[in-house]
Amino acid sequence: MSLQITDNIYSVGIDDPSVRVFEAQYSAPHGMSYNSYVIADRMIAVMDSVESGGGDPWVADILDATGGRHPDYLVVHHMEPDHSANILTALGAFPALKIVTSAPAAKMLPQFFPDFDFSGRVITVKEGDTLALGDHTLRFLSAPMVHWPEVIVSYEESTRTLFSADAFGKFGAISHNDDWVSEARRYYVNIVGRYGSQVASLLKKLGGLDIVRIAPLHGPVLDVDLQRYIGLYGLWSSYAPEADGVLIAYASIYGGTAEAALELADMLRQRGVSNVEAMDLSTCMMSEAVAQAFRYSALVLASPTYDAGLFPVMDEFIRHLAKKNFRNRAVGYVENGSWAPIAARKMSESMSKLPGIRGIEPVVTVRSRLSRESRDSLQLLAESIEKTIQTK
C-alpha cells in the first residue's frame, strides 16, 4: 500500500525487516528499506525501482498511488541493483513508460539487462536539466561517486523535496524506529565514506536550494532537523572527527589483550574522558567498528602477534579503514606476544601509510598477560591519550 508524503508525492518502496546482510557484507540486524516514490501530477513520475524480490507489490503500490493511472516516467537516480532490479518489470507493466536517467546510467542499462532493447525508451538528463510534470518540476543535479559514477539526484521545486539517491540513507527497515544518526553514520562511512570530496561537492550544490524534505533510497523521509543531518554529512565528508573521544579496537585470542584494552578504557574514564568505546573486533560488527573509528578523534589498536603478523580481524579492520580513506587521527598501539611481539610495528606500518595519522606514545607491550610494568605503560598511554584529546 502506498504511503502519502505530500498531497501528490507517495512512498511506494519495499520495507524488508527480514534482511540480515546488505550488499553481501554489511550486517543489517534490523532489515533494510528499498525506497521508491511516486509524484502524481498531470504527468506521473516514479522515482527509482526496488530490489529484485519486490516487483509485484511495487507495481501494485504505484497503481494505488496514482488511482490506476499508468506512470509516464521512471526516474533512475542510481543503477545499483537494489534500486534498479525491477526496471524491466516497470517497462512491462507500463508500455508507454520512459526511463529518465543520466547518460552514464543509460550506458549501464544494457549491462544489467543485456537482452532488452531500450531504443526509444530512455531520456538522458544532465546537470541543470528539468522535467515538468504539471504543478511539479524536477531539477536534476549530477552526483558522481555518491557512490557510483552515474548517480544523479533531483529536486522537486514546488514541494522543495530532494530525492537524494543513496545520500542521507541508513541501515534498517523503516518499521524499525531506531536512531537515525547511528545507523546513518554506519551507512555513510561504509557505503559512501571513501568519496568524501564528491559528497562535499554535492553538498555545495545543495547549499543553494531551499530543501524542506529529503527522500533517500534507504531509510525514512527526513522532514525535521534537516540542518543537523546536512551538517553531519558535511562533517563526515571532511573526515573530521564527530566528537572528542577514543575507540579502543582490540583483538584477543585468550583474553590477555582484551584485559589490557578494557583496563585502558577504565583508566581513561577515571581520567574524565567521557567518550570511550572498547570494541572486540572478533565479535562486533566490523562496519560499526569502522564507523566508530571515524566518529572519534583518537584510536587505539590492540592486537596479539599472530603468525609473525597481526591477528586476522585486526588486519581486516585496518584494511577497511584504509579503503574508506581513514585519516587525520591520533593512534595508539597495544601489542601482545608471548615470545616475539611485533604487532605494534605491523599496525604502525599500515596506519602510517594513511594521511594525517599521528602516533601516541608510549607503545604498550604485553607479554601474555598484564604485568606491573605493562600496566604502568598503559597508565602512561592513558595520560597521553587524555592530553591528545584535550589539546587537539
C-alpha positions, 0 to 999 in steps of 0.5 A: 500500500502506498504511503502519502508524503505530500498531497501528490508525492507517495512512498511506494518502496519495499520495507524488508525487516527480514534482511540480515546482510546488505550488499553481501557484507554489511550486517543489517540486524534490523532489515533494510528499506528499498525506497521508491516514490511516486509524484502524481501530477498531470504527468506521473513520475516514479522515482527509482525501482526496488530490489529484485524480490519486490516487483509485484507489490511495487507495481501494485503500490504505484497503481494505488498511488496514482488511482490506476493511472499508468506512470509516464516516467521512471526516474533512475537516480542510481543503477545499483541493483537494489534500486534498479532490479525491477526496471524491466518489470516497470517497462512491462507493466507500463508500455508507454513508460520512459526511463529518465536517467543520466547518460552514464546510467543509460550506458549501464542499462544494457549491462544489467539487462543485456537482452532488452532493447531500450531504443526509444525508451530512455531520456538522458538528463544532465546537470541543470536539466528539468522535467515538468510534470504539471504543478511539479518540476524536477531539477536534476543535479549530477552526483558522481561517486555518491557512490557510483559514477552515474548517480544523479539526484533531483529536486522537486521545486514546488514541494522543495523535496530532494530525492537524494539517491543513496545520500542521507540513507541508513541501515534498517527497515523503516518499521524499525524506529531506531536512531537515525544518526547511528545507523546513518553514520554506519551507512555513510562511512561504509557505503559512501565514506571513501568519496568524501570530496564528491559528497562535499561537492554535492553538498555545495550544490545543495547549499543553494536550494531551499530543501524542506524534505529529503527522500533517500533510497534507504531509510525514512523521509527526513522532514525535521532537523534537516540542518543537523543531518546536512551538517553531519554529512558535511562533517563526515565528508571532511573526515573530521572527527564527530566528537572528542573521544577514543575507540579502543579496537582490540583483538584477543585470542585468550583474553590477555589483550582484551584485559589490557584494552578494557583496563585502558578504557577504565583508566581513561574514564577515571581520567574524565574522558567521557567518550570511550568505546572498547570494541572486540573486533572478533565479535562486533560488527566490523562496519560499526567498528569502522564507523566508530573509528571515524566518529572519534578523534583518537584510536587505539589498536590492540592486537596479539602477534599472530603468525609473525603478523597481526591477528586476522580481524585486526588486519581486516579492520585496518584494511577497511579503514584504509579503503574508506580513506581513514585519516587525520587521527591520533593512534595508539598501539597495544601489542601482545606476544608471548615470545616475539611481539611485533604487532605494534610495528605491523599496525604502525606500518599500515596506519602510517601509510594513511594521511594525517595519522599521528602516533601516541606514545608510549607503545604498550607491550604485553607479554601474555598477560598484564604485568606491573610494568605493562600496566604502568605503560598503559597508565602512561598511554592513558595520560597521553591519550587524555592530553591528545584529546584535550589539546587537539 
